[in-house]
Amino acid sequence: MDELDCSNEALESEDEPLDTVDLDIKDEKFTIRVADFSKNEIKEIRKGKILQGHETQIEELNLGHNVIDKIDSGAFASLKNLKKLKLNDNSLYKLKKSFFQGLDQLHMLDLSFNKIKTLPEDVFSEMKNLKKLILDGNEIESMSASSFAGLDSLESLSLDDCGFKNKNQTDLFEKMPKLANLSLRGNPITEVPLAIKSLKTLNSLDLSETNIVELHSMSFKDEVKLNYLIMENMKYLATIQKCSFCGIDIETIILSNNSKLSYISPDAFGIQSDDEKKTETVKVFNIENCNITVLDEDLLIWDNLDDDQLHIGGNPIDCSCETSHLLSGFYFEYKNSHVMPKCKYPEKLNGKLLKDVEISDACEKMNRKGKWQKFAEILIFFLFFAGLSVGVYYIISTKKYLELIKTTPSGTPVHYSNLRNSANPDDRDALEADFQPRPAEV
């Protein structure tokens, strides 16, 4: 057997919830890889009291949704092969380095939704191979760069809803040289934290549900390495200023469900700039359910976007000459959109899908140009046909065609003798010499 399911959901309805993980398993052949003790009433974890005799078999241990408020020093030390440890939704208010002794093989630690207020120095340093750390939902009042010391292998850190607001702390993440994924969702920050500037391996950043009002040229700077940015459900985000994303090799930008976002600078990505900070790498751009009326044609290199990965549904789009590149016949059909984009303005196009709107219907200038072009084509054809008709009529009515037939030469054959007779006497000998057979070369 690989899994031991002792979660409250797996127990019989008449059974009392478990208050311990110290179970005595009589069957010596019984093997455990995954042990689930979630949703019980376990209050403490004691050293040497976790499934005795099977400790080295366990790779995943789920202790989530209990009432744990005490952990003995070295409580998990006997679990030599433990890879995943879930302690989420408990009552831990204090962390100690000794809690995690012996967990040098641990890859994932979930401490979310406890009552942790402080992250002491070196508290995670025992876990040299930890790749993912989740601290969501703890009102952390004190943490520093030293709190994350020793996490040389950490790739993902989640600090959602932690009350994090120190935007000026520049060195907070510098002890995690491999950190690639950072989530700060739901924190009361008003600016992009300066601390992300030190992350040279950053791949994705989630700043959703924060208090940021605008993005500007100093928000990320060109030294930030970032491929994936999520900023959804922002209560206050209203504008994205010039060069907000300049010099960043970013591929995916998710800005959906920001009801106050009404302005994106035409040069937000530096496409209109002359310097080398143009961002031409965007492949996915999502601004669904915002308050955008116009997207400038030079905002992005539209051809570089992945197949139909422009998501603009739920915005009050002004279908006009300024947005003609978003309409039928240009770049997009919006096949992958969650919300199909519609025109809000002008009134005559209100509610019409962008993919069904002809450019000439939205842009009178284009419509007039099209009409004049058609008129010119018809006029040229008419003049050509009229001229041809007049010419034919003239030739037939004046019988000129008979003269043309009579004056057409029957064709005098041209022979060497004609050339010879017409040649200049002074040139005749030279001409004859040219046409005499040459003696064979010796």
C-alpha positions as CSV (number, residue, x, y, z in Angstrom):
1,M,0.0,0.0,0.0
2,D,1.3,3.5,-0.9
3,E,-1.2,5.8,0.8
4,L,-2.6,5.9,4.4
5,D,-5.7,8.1,4.4
6,C,-6.6,9.0,8.0
7,S,-8.2,12.3,7.0
8,N,-11.5,13.1,8.7
9,E,-13.3,12.7,5.4
10,A,-12.0,9.1,5.1
11,L,-13.1,8.1,8.6
12,E,-16.5,6.6,9.4
13,S,-19.0,9.1,10.5
14,E,-19.3,7.6,13.9
15,D,-15.5,7.7,14.5
16,E,-14.0,10.4,16.6
17,P,-11.5,12.7,14.9
18,L,-7.9,11.7,15.5
19,D,-5.8,13.7,18.0
20,T,-2.5,12.0,17.3
21,V,-0.3,10.7,14.5
22,D,1.2,8.0,16.7
23,L,-0.7,5.1,15.2
24,D,0.4,1.5,15.8
25,I,0.3,-0.5,12.6
26,K,0.7,-4.2,13.3
27,D,1.2,-5.4,9.7
28,E,5.0,-5.4,9.1
29,K,4.4,-5.6,5.3
30,F,2.3,-2.4,5.3
31,T,4.2,0.3,3.4
32,I,3.3,4.0,3.5
33,R,4.5,6.6,1.0
34,V,1.7,9.2,1.5
35,A,0.2,9.8,5.0
36,D,-2.9,12.0,5.2
37,F,-4.0,13.2,8.7
38,S,-5.8,16.3,7.5
39,K,-9.0,17.7,9.0
40,N,-8.7,16.1,12.4
41,E,-8.1,17.5,15.9
42,I,-4.4,16.9,16.2
43,K,-2.9,19.5,18.6
44,E,0.8,18.6,18.9
45,I,3.5,16.7,17.0
46,R,5.9,14.9,19.3
47,K,9.3,13.7,18.5
48,G,9.5,10.0,17.6
49,K,5.7,9.6,17.6
50,I,4.9,9.7,13.9
51,L,3.9,6.2,12.5
52,Q,6.7,4.4,14.3
53,G,8.5,1.8,12.3
54,H,7.4,3.4,9.0
55,E,9.1,6.8,9.3
56,T,11.6,6.2,6.5
57,Q,8.9,5.2,4.0
58,I,7.0,8.4,4.2
59,E,7.5,10.9,1.4
60,E,4.4,13.0,1.8
61,L,2.8,14.0,5.2
62,N,-0.4,16.0,5.3
63,L,-1.2,17.6,8.7
64,G,-3.3,20.4,7.3
65,H,-6.6,21.7,8.9
66,N,-5.9,20.5,12.4
67,V,-5.3,22.6,15.6
68,I,-1.5,22.1,15.9
69,D,0.1,24.7,18.1
70,K,3.1,22.8,19.3
71,I,5.9,20.9,17.6
72,D,8.8,19.2,19.4
73,S,12.3,20.0,18.3
74,G,13.4,17.4,15.8
75,A,9.8,16.0,15.6
76,F,10.3,15.2,11.9
77,A,13.9,14.2,12.0
78,S,13.2,10.5,11.6
79,L,11.3,11.1,8.3
80,K,14.5,10.9,6.3
81,N,12.8,10.7,2.9
82,L,10.1,13.2,3.5
83,K,9.6,15.4,0.3
84,K,6.3,17.2,1.1
85,L,5.1,18.5,4.4
86,K,1.7,20.3,4.8
87,L,1.1,22.2,8.1
88,N,-1.4,24.6,6.6
89,D,-4.5,25.8,8.5
90,N,-3.3,25.2,12.0
91,S,-2.6,27.3,15.1
92,L,1.2,27.7,14.9
93,Y,2.1,31.2,16.1
94,K,5.9,30.7,16.4
95,L,8.5,29.0,14.3
96,K,11.8,27.5,15.4
97,K,14.7,26.3,13.4
98,S,14.6,23.1,15.5
99,F,11.2,22.2,14.1
100,F,12.8,21.3,10.8
101,Q,15.8,19.4,11.9
102,G,16.7,16.5,9.6
103,L,14.5,17.6,6.7
104,D,17.3,18.1,4.2
105,Q,15.3,16.2,1.6
106,L,12.2,18.2,1.9
107,H,11.1,19.9,-1.4
108,M,7.8,21.5,-0.4
109,L,6.7,23.1,2.9
110,D,3.2,24.6,3.4
111,L,2.7,26.8,6.5
112,S,-0.2,28.9,5.1
113,F,-3.0,30.2,7.3
114,N,-1.4,29.8,10.7
115,K,-0.8,32.6,13.2
116,I,2.8,33.2,12.5
117,K,3.9,36.8,13.3
118,T,7.7,36.5,13.0
119,L,10.2,34.7,10.8
120,P,13.4,34.3,12.9
121,E,16.8,34.4,11.3
122,D,17.9,31.1,9.7
123,V,14.6,29.5,10.6
124,F,14.5,27.5,7.3
125,S,18.3,26.9,6.9
126,E,18.0,23.1,7.7
127,M,16.1,22.6,4.4
128,K,18.9,22.9,1.9
129,N,16.8,21.3,-0.9
130,L,13.5,23.1,-0.3
131,K,12.1,24.3,-3.7
132,K,8.7,25.6,-2.7
133,L,7.7,27.5,0.5
134,I,4.1,28.7,1.1
135,L,3.4,31.3,3.9
136,D,0.1,32.6,2.8
137,G,-2.4,34.0,5.2
138,N,0.0,34.7,8.1
139,E,0.1,38.3,9.4
140,I,3.9,38.5,9.4
141,E,5.1,41.6,11.2
142,S,8.8,40.8,11.1
143,M,11.0,39.2,8.5
144,S,14.3,40.0,6.9
145,A,16.7,38.6,4.3
146,S,18.2,36.5,7.1
147,S,14.9,34.8,7.6
148,F,15.4,33.1,4.2
149,A,19.1,32.2,4.7
150,G,20.0,28.8,3.6
151,L,17.3,28.5,1.0
152,D,19.8,28.2,-1.9
153,S,17.5,25.8,-3.8
154,L,14.2,27.6,-3.3
155,E,12.4,28.3,-6.6
156,S,8.9,29.3,-5.5
157,L,7.9,31.6,-2.6
158,S,4.3,32.6,-1.8
159,L,3.6,35.4,0.7
160,D,0.0,36.1,-0.2
161,D,-2.1,38.0,2.3
162,C,0.7,38.4,4.8
163,G,0.4,42.1,5.5
164,F,3.6,42.7,3.5
165,K,4.0,46.4,2.8
166,N,7.7,47.3,3.1
167,K,8.2,48.5,-0.5
168,N,11.7,50.0,0.3
169,Q,13.4,46.9,1.7
170,T,15.8,46.1,-1.2
171,D,17.6,43.0,0.1
172,L,14.7,40.9,1.3
173,F,15.0,38.1,-1.3
174,E,18.7,38.2,-2.0
175,K,19.4,35.0,0.0
176,M,17.4,33.0,-2.5
177,P,19.6,32.9,-5.7
178,K,17.3,30.5,-7.6
179,L,14.0,32.1,-6.8
180,A,11.9,32.1,-10.0
181,N,8.3,32.4,-8.9
182,L,7.2,35.0,-6.4
183,S,3.6,35.7,-5.3
184,L,2.7,38.8,-3.2
185,R,-1.0,38.7,-3.9
186,G,-3.3,40.4,-1.5
187,N,-0.7,42.6,0.3
188,P,-1.3,46.3,1.0
189,I,1.7,47.4,-1.1
190,T,1.3,50.6,-3.1
191,E,4.4,50.2,-5.4
192,V,6.2,47.3,-7.0
193,P,8.6,46.3,-4.2
194,L,12.2,47.3,-4.8
195,A,13.3,43.9,-3.5
196,I,12.4,42.2,-6.7
197,K,15.3,44.1,-8.4
198,S,17.8,41.7,-6.8
199,L,16.1,38.6,-8.3
200,K,18.2,37.7,-11.3
201,T,16.3,34.4,-12.0
202,L,12.8,35.7,-11.5
203,N,10.3,34.2,-14.0
204,S,6.9,35.0,-12.7
205,L,5.5,37.7,-10.4
206,D,2.0,37.9,-9.0
207,L,1.0,41.3,-7.6
208,S,-2.8,40.7,-7.8
209,E,-5.2,42.3,-5.3
210,T,-2.6,44.8,-4.1
211,N,-3.0,48.6,-3.6
212,I,-0.9,49.7,-6.5
213,V,-2.4,52.7,-8.3
214,E,-0.2,53.1,-11.3
215,L,2.7,51.5,-13.1
216,H,5.5,53.9,-14.3
217,S,9.0,53.8,-15.8
218,M,10.6,53.1,-12.4
219,S,8.2,50.2,-11.5
220,F,10.3,47.4,-12.9
221,K,13.3,49.0,-14.6
222,D,15.2,47.2,-17.3
223,E,17.4,45.2,-14.9
224,V,14.4,43.1,-13.8
225,K,14.2,39.7,-15.4
226,L,10.6,38.7,-15.8
227,N,8.6,36.5,-18.2
228,Y,5.2,36.3,-16.5
229,L,3.3,39.1,-14.7
230,I,-0.1,38.8,-13.1
231,M,-1.9,41.8,-11.7
232,E,-5.6,40.9,-11.5
233,N,-8.4,42.2,-9.3
234,M,-6.6,45.5,-8.5
235,K,-9.0,47.9,-6.7
236,Y,-7.0,51.0,-7.4
237,L,-4.9,50.4,-10.6
238,A,-5.9,53.2,-13.0
239,T,-3.0,54.0,-15.3
240,I,0.0,52.4,-17.0
241,Q,2.4,55.2,-17.9
242,K,5.0,55.5,-20.6
243,C,7.8,53.0,-20.5
244,S,6.3,51.0,-17.6
245,F,7.5,47.8,-19.3
246,C,10.5,49.1,-21.2
247,G,13.6,46.8,-21.4
248,I,11.9,43.8,-19.9
249,D,11.9,40.5,-21.8
250,I,8.4,39.7,-20.7
251,E,6.1,37.3,-22.6
252,T,2.9,37.1,-20.6
253,I,1.0,40.0,-19.0
254,I,-2.3,39.4,-17.2
255,L,-4.1,42.6,-16.2
256,S,-7.7,41.3,-16.1
257,N,-10.5,42.4,-13.8
258,N,-9.1,45.8,-13.0
259,S,-12.2,47.9,-13.2
260,K,-10.5,51.3,-12.8
261,L,-7.8,50.7,-15.4
262,S,-8.7,53.1,-18.1
263,Y,-5.4,54.3,-19.6
264,I,-2.4,52.4,-21.1
265,S,0.2,54.7,-22.6
266,P,0.8,54.2,-26.3
267,D,4.5,53.9,-25.4
268,A,4.1,51.6,-22.4
269,F,6.4,49.1,-24.0
270,G,8.8,51.6,-25.6
271,I,7.8,50.5,-29.1
272,Q,7.7,54.2,-30.2
273,S,11.0,55.0,-28.6
274,D,14.3,55.3,-30.5
275,D,16.5,53.7,-27.8
276,E,17.2,50.0,-27.3
277,K,14.7,49.5,-24.4
278,K,11.8,48.4,-26.7
279,T,9.9,45.4,-25.3
280,E,9.0,43.3,-28.3
281,T,8.7,39.9,-26.6
282,V,5.1,39.9,-25.5
283,K,3.1,36.8,-26.6
284,V,0.1,37.0,-24.3
285,F,-1.7,40.2,-23.4
286,N,-4.8,40.0,-21.2
287,I,-6.8,43.1,-20.1
288,E,-10.3,41.5,-19.9
289,N,-12.9,43.3,-17.8
290,C,-11.1,46.6,-17.4
291,N,-12.2,50.1,-18.5
292,I,-10.1,50.5,-21.6
293,T,-11.6,52.3,-24.6
294,V,-8.6,52.6,-26.9
295,L,-5.4,50.5,-27.5
296,D,-2.9,52.3,-29.7
297,E,-1.9,50.5,-32.8
298,D,1.8,51.0,-31.9
299,L,1.4,49.7,-28.3
300,L,2.7,46.2,-29.1
301,I,4.2,44.3,-32.0
302,W,0.9,42.6,-32.7
303,D,2.4,40.0,-35.0
304,N,4.6,38.7,-32.2
305,L,1.6,37.6,-30.1
306,D,0.8,33.9,-30.0
307,D,-2.2,32.8,-32.0
308,D,-5.2,34.9,-30.8
309,Q,-3.6,35.7,-27.4
310,L,-5.0,39.2,-27.2
311,H,-7.8,39.2,-24.5
312,I,-9.7,42.5,-24.4
313,G,-13.3,41.4,-23.8
314,G,-15.3,43.2,-21.2
315,N,-13.9,46.6,-22.0
316,P,-15.9,49.6,-23.4
317,I,-14.1,49.6,-26.7
318,D,-14.5,52.7,-28.9
319,C,-14.7,51.2,-32.4
320,S,-13.1,54.0,-34.4
321,C,-10.1,54.7,-36.7
322,E,-7.9,54.5,-33.6
323,T,-8.9,50.9,-32.9
324,S,-9.3,49.7,-36.5
325,H,-6.4,47.3,-36.0
326,L,-8.5,45.4,-33.5
327,L,-11.4,44.9,-35.9
328,S,-12.3,42.4,-38.6
329,G,-9.7,41.8,-41.2
330,F,-6.6,42.7,-39.2
331,Y,-4.7,40.6,-36.6
332,F,-7.3,38.8,-34.4
333,E,-10.3,36.6,-34.4
334,Y,-10.4,36.3,-30.6
335,K,-10.9,32.5,-30.7
336,N,-9.2,32.0,-27.3
337,S,-10.9,34.9,-25.5
338,H,-12.9,34.1,-22.3
339,V,-15.0,37.1,-23.0
340,M,-15.7,38.1,-26.6
341,P,-14.8,41.8,-27.1
342,K,-17.6,44.1,-28.2
343,C,-17.9,47.7,-29.3
344,K,-19.3,50.2,-26.7
345,Y,-18.9,53.2,-28.9
346,P,-20.2,54.7,-31.2
347,E,-23.9,54.1,-30.5
348,K,-24.5,52.5,-33.9
349,L,-22.0,49.8,-33.2
350,N,-22.8,49.3,-29.5
351,G,-22.9,45.6,-28.6
352,K,-21.4,44.4,-31.9
353,L,-18.6,41.9,-31.7
354,L,-15.2,43.3,-32.8
355,K,-14.6,40.4,-35.1
356,D,-17.8,41.2,-37.0
357,V,-17.2,45.0,-37.5
358,E,-15.9,46.1,-40.8
359,I,-13.2,48.7,-40.7
360,S,-15.2,50.9,-43.1
361,D,-18.2,50.9,-40.6
362,A,-16.0,52.1,-37.7
363,C,-13.8,54.6,-39.6
364,E,-15.4,57.0,-41.9
365,K,-12.0,58.1,-43.2
366,M,-11.4,54.5,-44.4
367,N,-14.9,54.4,-45.8
368,R,-14.4,57.5,-47.9
369,K,-11.0,56.3,-49.1
370,G,-12.6,53.1,-50.2
371,K,-15.4,54.8,-52.0
372,W,-13.0,57.1,-53.9
373,Q,-10.8,54.2,-54.8
374,K,-13.7,52.3,-56.2
375,F,-14.9,55.4,-58.1
376,A,-11.4,55.9,-59.6
377,E,-11.2,52.3,-60.7
378,I,-14.6,52.6,-62.4
379,L,-13.7,55.9,-64.1
380,I,-10.4,54.6,-65.4
381,F,-12.2,51.5,-66.8
382,F,-14.9,53.7,-68.4
383,L,-12.4,56.0,-70.0
384,F,-10.4,53.1,-71.4
385,F,-13.5,51.4,-72.8
386,A,-14.7,54.7,-74.3
387,G,-11.4,55.5,-75.9
388,L,-11.2,52.0,-77.4
389,S,-14.8,52.3,-78.7
390,V,-14.1,55.6,-80.3
391,G,-10.9,54.3,-82.0
392,V,-12.7,51.3,-83.4
393,Y,-15.6,53.4,-84.7
394,Y,-13.2,55.8,-86.4
395,I,-11.3,53.1,-88.1
396,I,-14.4,51.4,-89.4
397,S,-16.3,54.6,-90.4
398,T,-13.4,56.0,-92.4
399,K,-12.4,52.7,-93.9
400,K,-8.9,53.3,-92.6
401,Y,-8.6,49.6,-92.0
402,L,-8.5,49.1,-95.8
403,E,-5.5,51.4,-96.1
404,L,-3.8,49.6,-93.3
405,I,-4.2,46.3,-95.1
406,K,-2.9,47.7,-98.4
407,T,0.1,49.4,-96.9
408,T,1.3,46.5,-95.0
409,P,4.6,45.3,-96.6
410,S,4.5,41.7,-97.9
411,G,8.0,41.3,-96.4
412,T,11.2,41.5,-98.6
413,P,13.5,38.7,-97.7
414,V,16.9,39.8,-96.6
415,H,19.9,37.7,-98.1
416,Y,23.6,38.0,-98.0
417,S,23.4,39.3,-101.6
418,N,21.3,42.3,-100.6
419,L,23.8,43.2,-97.9
420,R,26.6,42.8,-100.4
421,N,24.9,45.0,-103.0
422,S,24.0,47.7,-100.5
423,A,27.3,47.7,-98.8
424,N,29.8,50.6,-99.1
425,P,32.3,49.8,-101.9
426,D,35.1,50.5,-99.5
427,D,33.8,47.9,-97.0
428,R,33.0,45.2,-99.6
429,D,36.3,43.4,-99.5
430,A,36.3,43.3,-95.7
431,L,32.7,42.0,-95.7
432,E,33.5,39.3,-98.1
433,A,36.6,38.3,-96.1
434,D,34.4,38.0,-93.1
435,F,32.2,35.4,-94.8
436,Q,35.0,33.4,-96.4
437,P,35.7,30.0,-94.9
438,R,38.7,30.1,-92.6
439,P,41.6,27.7,-93.2
440,A,41.9,24.9,-90.7
441,E,44.2,25.8,-87.8
442,V,47.5,24.1,-87.8
